[in-house]
Amino acid sequence: MIFPLITDPFFYAVSIPAVLLLGISKSGFGAGFGSLAVPMMALAVTVPQAAAILMPVLLVMDLLGMAAFRNDFDRKLLKFLLPFGLLGIVAGALLFKVLEPKVVAGIVGGFTLLFLAQRLMFPPRPDSAPPPRWAGALLTVTSGFTSFIAHAGGPPINAYVIPLKLRPVLFTGTMAFFFFFINIAKWIPYAWLGLLDTRNFATSLVLLPLAPVGVWVGVRVARRVKPVLFYRFVFAGMFLTGVKLLWDAFR
């Protein structure tokens, strides 16, 4: 039996760079670029289908990321973030069929650009206090929600974690473990919503070999880049993500 995978050349023309960007962002280098994956693939398929196709790819990337940074994560921070992220997953599953993807794209894009504007106009002082925990809880719930809708959970949680000024490797490892558990939690509700069909899964298998390539490239760069340059790439990724998501919302 031959699986009915997607054969449209244009789909692969946009999906191959999307998956590579997602892999690089999973390494922590250019974090934020990964949120472009679904909007890029949505040029050829619907947003829900793009999100479903990426599920197996994300699983492999998450496993590779955790293996690469298995000794580099903030356990205390992770224990604080995970319950709120899972709460966002529940909200996303319940509202998936109510909210249009472009509405969610607009919210995430606008929030991302506002965060970047605040960082540029009012840069934190060396002795500035970290964000309050209530803000972290709210942003992490938002991250779980937007991750469920469009795999765009990076910008909201970055808005909380970046000001904590973790070392690049520690930041990367903590995010790798966080999104592993978040993405694992999506499988049951995605199946419940009927998104995990054989066509999407077969197409995922075609794209799967690209997963380790993107992660490998990102990990090698992330371990060598200076912290200042690292966070500049993070901000660049978030800026491009915010612009693209707003464009998708209003076009």
N, C-alpha and C positions, 0 to 999 in steps of 0.2 A: 504493500500500500504506500502511495506517495502522499506525503503531507501537503496540503494546499497552501504552501507558503506564498508570501507576496513576491511577485516577479517584476513589478514596475521598476525600471532602472532609476527613475527620478527618486523613488523612495530610498534606494541605497545611496544615491548621490548625496542626500541630506543626512541619512542615518549614520553612515560610516564616520564622517567628522563629528557628528553628535556623540556617538559612543566613545570616540577617542577623547573628546573634551571631558566627558563624564568620568572616564578613567583617570585622566590627569587631575581632575578636581578631587577625586577620591583619595589621591595621595596627599591632599592638602595644599599642593602647589596650584595657585590659581583657583582656590576654593570660591565657588560662586559660578564659575564657568559651567559646572554641571547642571545648573538650573536652566541653561540654554538648550539642553538635549531635547526635552519634550516640545518646546516651541519650534525647534528646527525640524523635528520629525513631523510635527503637525502641519508642515507645509505640504505633506504628501498623504497623511492619514488623519483621522480624528484624534483629539487630545486623549480621550480614554483609551483608544487603541494603542497610541504611542506609549502611554504609561504602562499598559499591560505588556507590551512587547519588551520593555526594558526590565521587567521584574526579574527574570532569570539572569540577565546581564548584571543587574545590580547585586544579586546574591553572590555571584562569582567575584565581582569587584570588592564587595565588602569583606569576603573571606581573605582575599589577597591583601587588602589594606590592613586587616587585623593581624595577619601573619607578619607583615612588614614592620608593624609598630606595636607588637605584642607586649613590649616592656615599656612603652612610652605612652601612658595615658593617666589622666587624673581620676583616680577611683572615686574620691569624694565628690568631685564635680559630676561625674557620670551618675552616681546614685541620686543626686539631686535632680538631674535633667530628665532621666528616663521616665519616671511616672507622669510628668507633664507632657512629654512627647507622646506617650501612649494615649493619654487623654485626648490629644489632638487627633490621633488616628481614629478614635471612636467618633469624634465630631465629624471628621471628614467622611467616614463611612455612612453616617446618618444623613449628611447633607449633600452627598455626591450627586444625587439625581435632582436636587433642588436648585443648586447654584450652577450657573453657566460657567464653563472653564474660563471664559474671557473676563468674567467678573473677578474671579480669584486671581487671574494673571494681573489685572489692574491693581488689585489690593497689594499683592506681593511686590510688583514693580514700583509702585508709588512709595511704599514703605522703605524699600531698599534705597531709593534715591534720596529720600528724606534723611535716612541714617547717614549716608555718605556726605550729604550737605552739612549735617550737624558736625561730623568729624572734621571736615575741612574748615568750616567757619569757626568752630569752637574746639580746637584740638585739646585733648586732655593733658593736664600738667603731669609731670613725673610723680608728684605726690597726691594725685587725685584719687579719690576713693572708687572702688569698683561699683558697678551698677547694683542697685538694691535687689534682693532676692525675689521680691514680688514681680519686678520687671523681668527677671530671668524666667520665672514661672510662666508669665503671660507670653513672652516671646517664644518659649519652648513649646507651649501649647499651639501657638500659631505655626511653628515650624512643623510639628507633627501633622497639623491640618493641611498645610500647603504641600507637604511631602506626599500625603495621601492623594490629593487632587491631581498634582502635576509633577511629582518628584522635585519640587522646588522648595525644599525645607532648609536649604543652606542660608539664604539671606536673613531670615528672622533670627535664627540661633546665632549666626555670626555677630549680629548686632549686640548680643549679650556677651558672647565668649571673647570676642576680639578685645574689648576694653579690659578684660582680665589680664592681658599682657602675658599669656603663656608663651613659653619657648615654642618656635615653629614646630618642632617634632612632637612636643607634648600636645599642642593644639591639634595637630594632624591625627595623632593616635586617639585622642579623646573623641574627636568627631567620627573617626572610623568606627569605633565601638558603638557610639551613640546611633549612627545610622544603620549599623548592622541590625540592631534590635528593632529599630523603627521599621526598616524594610521587611524584616521577617514578620512583623505584626500585620503587615498589609496583605499577606497571602490569603488568609481566610476571608476577609471582607471582599477582596478582589474576586475570589471564586464565587462568593455569595452574590455579587453583582453581575456575574456572568462574563467577566472580562478575560478569563484565562481559558480561551478556546485553543483548539489544535493549530489553527492558522497562525495565531499570534505566537504560540510556543515554537512552532517550526521556524518562523521568521527569527525568533530570538536565537535559536541554535545557529543560524547562519551568521549572526552578528557576534556571537559569543567569543570567537577567537580574538576579536579586537580588544576584549576586556583586559587581559593581562598586559597587552602592549601599552595601553594608555596608563595603567597603574604603574608599570615599570618605569616609563618615562618620567612620570610625576614624582615617584619616590626618589629616583636618582637626583633629580633637581632639588627636591625639598630638603634633602639631607646636606646639600652643599651650598644653598643660597643663604645670604645674610638675612637676619630677621627684618631689617628695614626694607630690603628689596622684596622679601617674602610677602610682607603685608601690603606692599604696593601692588603686587600681582593679585592678591586677594581683593583689594579694593577695585582694581581694574576689572576683575571678573564680575564683581557685584554691580559695577556701573553698567557694563554691557548687558548683564542680566536684567537690571531694572529698566533700561531703555527698551530692550526687546519685549519684555512682558507688557510694558505700557503700550507699545506699538500694537501688540496683539489685542490688547483690550479695546483700543479706540479705532483701529483701522476699519 
